[in-house]
Amino acid sequence: ITPIHDEQGTVSFVAVHRDISDMTAMEEQLRQSQKMEAIGMLVGGIAHDFNNVLAGMLGNLYLVKSKLQDSPKLYERIESVEEQGYTAAGMVRQLLSFSRKGLPDVKYVDLVPFTKDLVKFARVSVPEDIEFICDIEDQEMVTSCDPVQLQQSLLNLIVNATHAVRDKGSGKGKIELSVKLAERPEQSVYHDQRVINADEQPWVCIAVRDNGIGMDEKTLQQAFSVFFTNKDPLIHQGFGLYCCLTIIEQNKGRINITSKVNQGTEVKIYF
């Protein structure tokens, strides 16, 4: 029953008949919302406990470093482990922020050195038989974002691209990561309308492309849906792209995705 107000202020009530498919969709959204709430509570608890473990590890690494001033090679190795520990701590902060729906830890980030460091880390996850290309414009490109969240989003996209190339199984596999100045995006997957504006500030585009198996139109329409996956649901939970979308929106960015079957996929992130 829906209230209707006419020009004279009179209120009347009419019965609105909803299609059964609309009701089914609403029930599905409710179930997904309940799943997300449960996952948020679970993730928050695990992240908090893991953070305590990391704090102990990092504290001991700091003490070990203080005793290795005369062993530069060991000192360098311990320092490398310590850096990875702080990266893991950043991931925990991201999980806690996600579970509590908190705000990202926004900083000014120069995307040129940021992406170069990311590439060193990402190459480890890309098999040697897949060509990994990095194309970064040689000029300062500073944007405001949470660097840990952006790193996780890009690493997730690179892993997805690796799977897509492997699934294709024929031809020379290729993944390209590019960072360039760009025009303001005309269309994008975007939910939070409050941060869309018509300002003329320069934009930068971070793109991840692959020549893998690609997606048909039906799959593409669901790519950013939570829990959607076209792979084995026991292995792939369909959570990665949804998290990417959530992170980019929280950081006031925009994201586009295009794909063609057996030709590949391109994901563009705009800040």
C-alpha positions in Angstrom: 0.0 0.0 0.0 1.5 3.3 -1.1 0.4 6.9 0.0 -0.3 9.3 -2.8 -0.4 13.1 -2.2 -2.3 15.3 -4.7 -1.9 19.1 -5.3 -4.5 19.9 -2.6 -2.6 17.9 0.0 -5.2 15.1 0.2 -3.7 11.7 0.9 -5.0 8.6 -0.7 -3.7 5.1 -0.7 -3.3 2.7 -3.6 -2.2 -0.9 -3.8 0.9 -1.4 -5.8 1.4 -4.9 -7.3 5.0 -5.9 -7.6 6.2 -8.5 -10.0 7.3 -11.8 -8.4 10.8 -11.3 -9.9 11.1 -7.9 -8.1 10.3 -9.6 -4.8 12.8 -12.4 -5.5 15.5 -9.8 -6.2 14.7 -7.9 -3.0 14.9 -11.2 -1.0 18.3 -11.9 -2.6 19.6 -8.5 -1.7 18.5 -9.0 1.9 20.3 -12.4 2.0 23.4 -10.8 0.5 23.2 -8.0 3.1 23.0 -10.5 5.9 26.0 -12.4 4.5 28.0 -9.2 4.3 27.2 -8.3 7.9 28.2 -11.7 9.1 31.5 -11.6 7.1 32.2 -8.1 8.5 31.9 -9.4 12.0 34.1 -12.4 11.3 36.8 -10.4 9.4 36.9 -7.8 12.1 37.6 -10.4 14.8 40.2 -12.3 12.8 41.9 -9.0 11.8 42.1 -7.8 15.4 43.8 -11.0 16.6 46.1 -11.1 13.6 47.1 -7.5 14.3 48.2 -8.4 17.8 50.4 -11.2 16.4 52.0 -8.8 13.9 52.7 -6.3 16.6 54.7 -8.9 18.5 56.6 -9.9 15.3 57.5 -6.3 14.3 58.6 -5.5 17.9 61.0 -8.5 17.9 62.3 -7.6 14.4 63.1 -4.1 15.6 65.1 -5.6 18.5 67.0 -8.0 16.2 67.9 -5.1 13.8 69.5 -3.2 16.7 71.9 -6.1 17.2 72.9 -6.5 13.5 74.7 -3.2 12.8 77.9 -5.1 12.1 76.2 -7.6 9.7 74.9 -5.5 6.8 73.5 -8.4 4.8 71.5 -9.9 7.7 70.4 -6.3 8.6 69.1 -5.8 5.0 67.2 -9.1 5.1 65.6 -8.4 8.5 64.7 -4.9 7.2 63.0 -6.5 4.2 61.0 -8.8 6.4 60.1 -5.8 8.6 58.8 -3.9 5.5 56.6 -6.9 4.5 55.3 -7.0 8.1 54.2 -3.4 7.9 52.6 -4.1 4.5 50.6 -6.9 6.2 49.7 -4.5 9.0 48.3 -2.2 6.4 46.2 -5.0 5.0 44.8 -5.6 8.5 43.9 -2.0 8.8 42.1 -2.3 5.4 40.2 -5.4 6.7 39.2 -3.6 9.9 38.1 -0.5 7.9 36.0 -2.8 5.6 34.4 -4.6 8.5 33.6 -1.4 10.4 32.7 0.6 7.3 35.4 3.1 8.3 37.0 5.7 6.2 40.2 5.0 4.2 43.5 6.3 5.4 43.9 8.9 2.6 47.3 10.3 1.7 48.9 12.1 -1.2 50.5 9.5 -3.4 52.8 10.0 -6.4 51.6 7.2 -8.6 54.9 6.9 -10.5 57.1 5.5 -7.7 54.1 3.8 -6.1 53.4 1.8 -9.3 57.1 1.0 -9.8 57.3 -0.5 -6.3 54.0 -2.3 -6.9 55.3 -3.9 -10.1 58.3 -5.4 -8.3 55.9 -7.0 -5.8 53.4 -8.1 -8.5 56.0 -9.8 -10.7 56.3 -12.6 -8.2 52.6 -13.6 -8.7 52.9 -13.5 -12.6 54.2 -16.8 -14.1 57.4 -16.4 -16.3 55.6 -17.6 -19.4 53.2 -14.6 -19.2 54.6 -11.3 -20.5 54.2 -8.5 -17.9 54.5 -5.0 -19.3 54.5 -1.8 -17.3 53.9 1.6 -19.0 54.1 4.6 -16.8 54.2 8.2 -18.0 57.4 10.0 -17.0 55.9 12.8 -15.0 54.6 13.5 -11.5 51.1 12.2 -11.0 49.9 12.9 -7.4 46.5 11.9 -6.2 44.8 11.4 -2.9 44.0 7.8 -1.9 44.6 5.1 0.6 47.9 3.5 -0.8 47.4 0.2 1.0 43.8 -0.2 -0.4 44.9 0.9 -3.9 47.8 -1.6 -3.8 45.5 -4.4 -2.8 43.0 -3.5 -5.6 45.7 -3.5 -8.3 47.3 -6.7 -7.1 43.8 -8.3 -7.2 43.3 -7.2 -10.7 46.7 -8.5 -11.8 45.9 -11.9 -10.2 42.6 -11.9 -12.0 44.3 -11.1 -15.3 46.8 -14.0 -14.7 43.9 -16.4 -14.2 42.2 -15.1 -17.3 45.3 -15.6 -19.5 45.9 -19.1 -18.0 42.3 -20.1 -18.6 42.6 -19.2 -22.3 45.5 -21.6 -22.6 46.7 -20.7 -26.1 48.8 -18.0 -27.6 51.3 -15.7 -25.9 49.9 -14.5 -22.6 50.3 -10.8 -21.9 49.3 -8.5 -19.0 49.9 -4.7 -19.1 49.8 -2.2 -16.3 49.7 1.5 -17.4 49.5 4.8 -15.5 48.8 7.9 -17.6 47.0 11.3 -17.5 43.5 10.9 -18.8 40.3 12.8 -19.7 37.5 12.8 -17.2 35.6 9.4 -17.5 32.2 9.7 -19.2 30.8 6.5 -17.9 31.8 4.2 -15.1 30.5 1.6 -12.6 29.7 4.0 -9.7 27.3 3.8 -6.8 28.0 6.9 -4.6 26.6 9.8 -6.6 27.6 12.3 -3.9 31.2 12.5 -5.0 30.5 12.9 -8.8 31.2 16.5 -9.8 32.0 18.5 -12.9 35.3 20.1 -11.8 38.1 20.4 -14.3 40.9 19.0 -12.2 43.2 16.7 -14.2 42.5 13.0 -14.0 44.9 10.0 -14.0 44.0 6.5 -15.3 45.5 3.3 -14.0 44.7 0.4 -16.4 45.2 -3.3 -16.1 44.8 -5.2 -19.5 45.1 -8.8 -20.5 44.6 -10.9 -23.6 43.0 -13.7 -21.7 39.7 -15.6 -22.0 37.5 -12.4 -21.6 33.8 -12.2 -20.5 30.6 -12.3 -22.4 28.0 -9.5 -21.9 26.0 -11.4 -19.2 29.1 -12.2 -17.1 30.4 -8.6 -17.6 27.1 -7.2 -16.1 27.7 -9.2 -12.9 31.4 -8.9 -12.6 31.3 -6.4 -9.7 28.5 -8.2 -7.9 29.4 -9.6 -4.5 29.9 -13.4 -4.3 29.6 -13.7 -8.1 32.1 -16.0 -9.7 32.2 -18.0 -12.9 34.9 -20.3 -11.5 34.7 -23.1 -8.9 32.9 -21.5 -5.9 34.8 -23.8 -3.5 38.1 -22.0 -4.6 37.0 -18.6 -5.8 34.5 -16.7 -3.6 33.7 -13.9 -6.1 34.7 -11.2 -3.6 37.7 -9.6 -5.3 36.1 -7.3 -7.8 33.4 -6.2 -5.4 36.1 -5.2 -3.0 37.9 -3.3 -5.7 34.7 -1.4 -6.5 34.1 -0.6 -2.9 37.7 0.6 -2.3 37.7 2.8 -5.4 34.4 4.4 -4.4 35.6 5.0 -0.9 38.7 6.8 -2.3 36.5 8.9 -4.6 37.7 7.2 -7.7 35.9 5.7 -10.6 36.2 2.3 -12.3 35.4 1.0 -15.8 35.6 -2.5 -17.2 35.4 -3.7 -20.8 35.8 -7.3 -22.1 35.4 -9.5 -25.1 35.3 -13.2 -25.2 38.7 -14.7 -26.2 40.2 -11.2 -26.7 40.7 -10.1 -23.1 39.7 -7.7 -20.4 40.6 -4.1 -19.5 39.9 -2.5 -16.1 40.5 1.3 -15.8 40.6 3.1 -12.5 40.3 6.9 -12.5 41.4 9.4 -9.8 
